[in-house]
């Protein structure tokens, strides 16, 4: 009979894979690839995500990788922007093309009527425009609209984004810098071709190493792809089966770490969009069910959170006004004295990172929101 893994055991296993059980001495490039990227709908979350996971992380380490074209920001898993290594960009984007084909045709308000539009011609035209120089989505749409004046410009830009591997170029994505979203093709930016006919097997195994134990549906939630059950079944001889408290079968790599469920976990602050909370169907291994409604937003935009004893216990927010940076921490329930001290200490370290250039800094620990 398969070994049973309770919620706390799954929690410790996931935190260990996610480099959150203890800060790792792994290099920044190795960490990015181990995590299979960090979600980056906004520019700063990957920096905070790496800071909370790595020993001695400094923002310049990641900014340099982006400037040197060794790491890029590109729409990947779930149709969302991720910060990944150049090598993973070239592998993952073609692997995820079925997701982008599906979403292109699913939205009638955005899809440019591909039934009577020559998509190959559109792709060729967009590629030409984007290799001339990086361009904003609005600019791409306007220029394509000159070729297809009867089409909506935003829909044309959306089609180009879904059919091409488009990376966001600096200065957007650099710590402390700003700039419009400006795009070019991954092949042009990295001076290398996309992987041809990529196989999902090794990526699925990497998912288990970074997020397991898990189910095939979990892999689908993380990636945005469908029909991965046959891939997972093909990999079964290389996996080990477990059972969770609900009786569901979970699969994992036999040699993957599964720490003791009582392993101590330091307080950790996570950025918005962190994949820790976006990569499983059932999130109770890190998010207690009673707190799930407190993270709900109208557009499903995840809030920054913090962990106590490995589980989400509240949210945080940084605001800056007239040079004064305020980090506001909002627990979902009352914290004990030791936990309050630990949250305060880690929040102060986070404030030093995110408000380094502020004239003054302030930390507020609110009363529980729940």
C-alpha positions as CSV (number, residue, x, y, z in Angstrom):
1,X,0.0,0.0,0.0
2,X,1.2,3.5,-0.8
3,X,2.6,5.6,2.0
4,X,0.2,8.3,3.3
5,X,1.4,11.9,3.4
6,X,-0.5,14.3,5.5
7,X,-0.8,18.1,5.0
8,X,2.2,19.0,7.1
9,X,4.4,16.4,5.3
10,X,3.3,17.7,1.9
11,X,4.0,21.2,3.2
12,X,7.5,20.5,4.3
13,X,8.2,18.6,1.0
14,X,7.0,21.5,-1.1
15,X,8.9,24.1,0.9
16,X,12.1,22.2,0.6
17,X,11.7,21.9,-3.2
18,X,10.9,25.6,-3.3
19,X,14.0,26.6,-1.4
20,X,11.8,27.9,1.4
21,X,12.6,25.5,4.2
22,X,16.0,27.2,4.5
23,X,17.7,29.7,2.3
24,X,19.8,27.9,-0.3
25,X,23.4,28.6,-1.4
26,X,22.4,27.7,-5.0
27,X,23.5,30.2,-7.6
28,X,20.9,32.6,-9.1
29,X,21.0,30.9,-12.5
30,X,20.7,27.4,-11.0
31,X,17.8,28.5,-8.7
32,X,15.9,30.0,-11.7
33,X,16.2,26.8,-13.6
34,X,15.4,24.6,-10.5
35,X,12.2,26.5,-9.9
36,X,11.4,26.4,-13.7
37,X,11.2,30.2,-13.6
38,X,9.4,32.7,-11.4
39,X,6.1,34.3,-12.3
40,X,6.7,37.9,-13.3
41,X,3.5,39.7,-14.2
42,X,5.1,42.7,-12.5
43,X,8.9,43.3,-12.7
44,X,9.8,43.1,-9.0
45,X,8.3,39.8,-7.8
46,X,11.2,37.6,-9.1
47,X,13.7,39.7,-7.1
48,X,11.7,39.2,-3.9
49,X,11.1,35.6,-4.7
50,X,14.8,34.9,-5.0
51,X,15.7,37.1,-2.0
52,X,13.4,35.0,0.2
53,X,15.0,31.7,-1.2
54,X,18.7,32.4,-1.6
55,X,21.5,33.2,0.8
56,X,22.9,36.7,0.3
57,X,20.8,37.4,-2.8
58,X,21.3,40.9,-4.2
59,X,19.1,42.5,-6.9
60,X,22.0,43.3,-9.2
61,X,22.7,39.5,-9.6
62,X,19.4,39.1,-11.4
63,X,19.5,42.4,-13.2
64,X,22.9,41.5,-14.6
65,X,21.5,38.2,-16.0
66,X,18.7,40.0,-17.7
67,X,21.0,42.7,-19.1
68,X,23.3,40.0,-20.4
69,X,20.4,38.1,-22.0
70,X,21.0,35.0,-19.8
71,X,17.5,35.4,-18.3
72,X,14.4,36.8,-19.9
73,X,10.8,37.7,-19.1
74,X,8.3,36.0,-21.5
75,X,4.7,34.8,-21.4
76,X,4.9,31.0,-20.6
77,X,3.0,28.9,-18.1
78,X,-0.7,29.6,-17.7
79,X,-0.3,32.4,-20.3
80,X,1.4,34.5,-17.7
81,X,4.8,36.3,-17.8
82,X,7.6,34.4,-16.2
83,X,11.3,35.1,-15.6
84,X,13.3,32.2,-16.9
85,X,16.7,31.3,-18.1
86,X,17.5,31.8,-21.7
87,X,17.8,28.0,-22.2
88,X,14.3,27.4,-20.6
89,X,12.8,30.2,-22.7
90,X,13.8,28.4,-25.9
91,X,12.5,25.1,-24.5
92,X,9.3,26.1,-22.7
93,X,7.8,28.5,-25.2
94,X,7.4,26.0,-28.1
95,X,6.3,23.3,-25.6
96,X,3.5,25.6,-24.5
97,X,2.4,26.6,-28.0
98,X,-0.8,24.5,-27.7
99,X,-1.9,26.7,-24.8
100,X,-1.4,29.8,-26.9
101,X,-3.2,28.4,-29.9
102,X,-6.1,27.5,-27.6
103,X,-6.4,30.9,-25.9
104,X,-6.0,32.7,-29.2
105,X,-9.1,31.1,-30.6
106,X,-11.1,31.0,-27.4
107,X,-11.7,34.7,-27.1
108,X,-13.9,36.1,-29.9
109,X,-13.2,39.6,-28.8
110,X,-9.5,39.2,-29.3
111,X,-8.9,36.5,-31.9
112,X,-8.5,38.2,-35.3
113,X,-10.8,35.9,-37.2
114,X,-8.2,33.3,-38.0
115,X,-10.7,31.4,-40.2
116,X,-10.1,33.9,-43.0
117,X,-6.8,35.5,-41.9
118,X,-3.5,34.1,-43.2
119,X,-1.8,33.6,-39.9
120,X,1.5,32.6,-41.5
121,X,1.6,35.9,-43.3
122,X,0.8,37.7,-40.1
123,X,3.6,35.9,-38.3
124,X,6.0,36.7,-41.0
125,X,5.1,40.4,-41.0
126,X,5.2,40.6,-37.2
127,X,8.6,38.9,-37.1
128,X,10.0,41.4,-39.6
129,X,8.7,44.3,-37.6
130,X,10.0,42.9,-34.3
131,X,13.5,42.1,-35.6
132,X,13.9,45.6,-37.0
133,X,13.7,46.8,-33.4
134,X,11.8,46.1,-30.2
135,X,8.3,47.5,-30.2
136,X,5.4,48.0,-27.7
137,X,2.2,46.0,-28.1
138,X,0.4,49.1,-29.2
139,X,3.0,49.8,-31.8
140,X,2.9,46.3,-33.1
141,X,-0.9,46.4,-33.4
142,X,-0.8,49.8,-35.3
143,X,1.8,48.6,-37.8
144,X,0.0,45.3,-38.4
145,X,-3.2,47.4,-38.8
146,X,-1.6,49.1,-41.8
147,X,-1.4,45.8,-43.5
148,X,-4.9,44.6,-42.4
149,X,-6.8,47.9,-41.9
150,X,-10.2,46.1,-41.5
151,X,-8.9,44.3,-38.4
152,X,-8.8,45.5,-34.8
153,X,-5.2,46.5,-34.0
154,X,-5.2,45.1,-30.5
155,X,-6.4,41.7,-31.8
156,X,-3.6,41.7,-34.4
157,X,-1.1,42.4,-31.6
158,X,-2.6,39.6,-29.5
159,X,-2.4,37.2,-32.4
160,X,1.3,38.0,-32.8
161,X,1.9,37.6,-29.1
162,X,0.3,34.1,-29.2
163,X,1.9,32.8,-32.3
164,X,5.4,34.2,-31.6
165,X,7.8,33.8,-28.7
166,X,8.1,37.4,-27.6
167,X,10.5,38.5,-24.8
168,X,10.2,41.7,-22.8
169,X,13.5,43.6,-23.2
170,X,15.3,45.9,-20.6
171,X,15.1,48.3,-19.0
172,X,11.7,46.8,-18.0
173,X,12.4,44.1,-15.6
174,X,15.5,45.6,-14.1
175,X,15.5,46.4,-10.4
176,X,14.9,50.1,-9.7
177,X,14.3,50.8,-13.4
178,X,11.1,51.4,-15.3
179,X,9.9,51.3,-18.8
180,X,7.1,50.3,-21.2
181,X,6.6,46.7,-22.1
182,X,8.7,46.4,-25.3
183,X,9.0,43.2,-27.2
184,X,11.1,41.3,-29.7
185,X,11.4,37.7,-30.7
186,X,13.2,35.3,-28.4
187,X,15.2,34.0,-31.4
188,X,16.4,37.5,-32.3
189,X,17.1,38.5,-28.7
190,X,19.0,35.4,-27.8
191,X,20.5,34.7,-31.2
192,X,19.4,31.1,-31.0
193,X,16.5,29.1,-32.4
194,X,13.6,27.7,-30.4
195,X,13.7,24.0,-29.6
196,X,12.1,22.0,-32.3
197,X,9.4,19.5,-31.3
198,X,10.2,19.6,-27.5
199,X,9.1,16.6,-25.5
200,X,7.2,17.3,-22.3
201,X,8.6,14.3,-20.3
202,X,11.7,16.0,-18.8
203,X,9.8,19.2,-18.0
204,X,7.1,17.2,-16.2
205,X,9.9,15.4,-14.2
206,X,11.3,18.9,-13.3
207,X,7.9,19.9,-12.1
208,X,7.8,17.0,-9.6
209,X,11.3,18.0,-8.5
210,X,10.2,21.6,-7.8
211,X,6.6,21.1,-6.8
212,X,6.0,17.5,-5.9
213,X,4.4,15.3,-4.7
214,X,1.6,16.0,-7.1
215,X,-1.0,14.8,-9.5
216,X,-1.2,15.0,-13.3
217,X,-3.9,17.7,-12.8
218,X,-1.5,19.7,-10.7
219,X,1.0,19.7,-13.6
220,X,-1.8,20.9,-15.8
221,X,-2.7,23.7,-13.4
222,X,0.9,24.8,-13.2
223,X,1.5,24.7,-17.0
224,X,-1.8,25.5,-18.6
225,X,-1.5,22.5,-20.8
226,X,-4.1,19.8,-21.0
227,X,-4.1,16.0,-21.5
228,X,-0.9,15.5,-19.5
229,X,-2.3,12.3,-17.9
230,X,-0.8,10.2,-20.6
231,X,2.6,11.8,-20.1
232,X,2.5,11.2,-16.4
233,X,1.4,7.6,-16.9
234,X,4.3,7.1,-19.3
235,X,6.6,8.3,-16.6
236,X,5.1,6.1,-13.8
237,X,8.0,3.6,-13.8
238,X,10.3,6.5,-12.8
239,X,7.9,7.8,-10.1
240,X,6.8,6.7,-6.6
241,X,3.1,6.8,-5.5
242,X,1.7,8.2,-2.3
243,X,-1.7,8.9,-0.8
244,X,-2.9,12.1,0.7
245,X,-5.4,12.6,3.5
246,X,-8.3,12.8,1.0
247,X,-7.2,9.5,-0.5
248,X,-5.9,11.0,-3.7
249,X,-2.8,9.4,-5.4
250,X,0.2,11.7,-5.6
251,X,3.3,10.9,-7.6
252,X,6.9,12.0,-6.9
253,X,10.5,11.3,-7.8
254,X,11.8,8.5,-5.7
255,X,14.9,10.4,-4.6
256,X,13.2,13.8,-4.0
257,X,13.5,15.2,-0.4
258,X,10.5,14.7,1.9
259,X,11.5,16.2,5.3
260,X,10.0,15.4,8.6
261,X,6.6,17.1,9.0
262,X,7.8,18.8,12.2
263,X,10.9,20.3,10.6
264,X,11.1,24.0,11.8
265,X,10.4,26.6,9.1
266,X,11.4,30.2,9.4
267,X,9.0,33.1,8.5
268,X,9.1,33.7,4.8
269,X,7.7,36.6,2.8
270,X,6.5,35.9,-0.7
271,X,5.8,38.3,-3.6
272,X,2.6,38.6,-5.5
273,X,2.1,35.9,-8.1
274,X,4.6,33.5,-6.4
275,X,4.3,30.0,-8.0
276,X,4.1,28.4,-4.5
277,X,0.4,29.4,-4.5
278,X,-0.3,28.9,-8.3
279,X,0.9,25.4,-9.1
280,X,-1.6,22.9,-7.5
281,X,-5.3,22.2,-7.8
282,X,-5.6,21.9,-4.1
283,X,-3.5,24.5,-2.2
284,X,-4.2,23.5,1.4
285,X,-0.6,22.2,1.7
286,X,0.4,25.9,2.1
287,X,-2.9,27.8,2.3
288,X,-5.3,26.8,5.1
289,X,-8.8,26.6,3.6
290,X,-10.2,29.1,6.1
291,X,-7.8,31.8,4.8
292,X,-8.4,31.1,1.1
293,X,-11.3,33.6,0.8
294,X,-9.1,36.3,2.3
295,X,-6.8,36.1,-0.7
296,X,-9.6,36.3,-3.3
297,X,-9.6,39.2,-5.7
298,X,-11.9,40.2,-8.5
299,X,-9.3,39.4,-11.2
300,X,-7.6,36.5,-9.3
301,X,-4.5,38.7,-8.9
302,X,-2.6,37.1,-6.0
303,X,-1.5,39.3,-3.1
304,X,1.9,39.2,-1.5
305,X,1.8,36.8,1.5
306,X,3.9,35.6,4.4
307,X,4.3,32.2,5.9
308,X,4.4,31.2,9.5
309,X,5.3,27.6,10.3
310,X,5.2,27.0,6.5
311,X,1.6,28.1,6.0
312,X,0.1,31.4,4.7
313,X,-0.8,33.5,7.7
314,X,-1.4,36.9,6.2
315,X,-0.5,39.5,3.5
316,X,1.8,42.5,3.2
317,X,1.9,45.6,1.1
318,X,4.5,48.3,0.4
319,X,3.5,51.9,-0.2
320,X,5.7,54.9,-0.9
321,X,4.6,58.5,-0.4
322,X,6.9,61.6,-0.4
323,X,10.0,59.4,0.0
324,X,8.6,57.5,3.0
325,X,8.2,53.7,2.4
326,X,5.7,51.8,4.6
327,X,5.6,48.1,4.8
328,X,2.2,47.0,6.1
329,X,1.8,43.5,7.4
330,X,-1.8,42.2,7.9
331,X,-2.1,38.8,9.7
332,X,-5.2,36.7,9.2
333,X,-5.3,35.7,12.8
334,X,-3.6,36.7,16.0
335,X,0.1,35.8,16.2
336,X,1.8,34.6,19.3
337,X,4.7,36.6,20.8
338,X,7.5,34.5,19.3
339,X,5.8,34.5,15.9
340,X,5.2,38.3,16.0
341,X,8.9,38.8,16.8
342,X,9.9,36.5,13.9
343,X,7.5,38.2,11.4
344,X,8.8,41.6,12.5
345,X,12.4,40.7,12.1
346,X,11.9,39.2,8.6
347,X,9.7,42.1,7.6
348,X,12.4,44.6,8.6
349,X,14.9,42.7,6.4
350,X,12.4,42.8,3.5
351,X,11.9,46.5,4.0
352,X,15.6,47.0,3.6
353,X,15.4,45.3,0.3
354,X,12.3,46.8,-1.2
355,X,12.8,50.4,0.1
356,X,16.5,50.7,-0.1
357,X,16.3,54.1,-1.8
358,X,13.6,55.6,0.4
359,X,14.4,58.6,2.6
360,X,12.6,56.9,5.5
361,X,11.1,53.5,6.2
362,X,8.2,52.4,8.4
363,X,6.9,49.0,9.4
364,X,3.3,48.4,10.5
365,X,2.0,45.2,11.9
366,X,-1.8,45.5,11.7
367,X,-4.5,43.7,13.8
368,X,-5.7,40.5,12.3
369,X,-7.9,40.9,9.2
370,X,-9.9,37.6,9.7
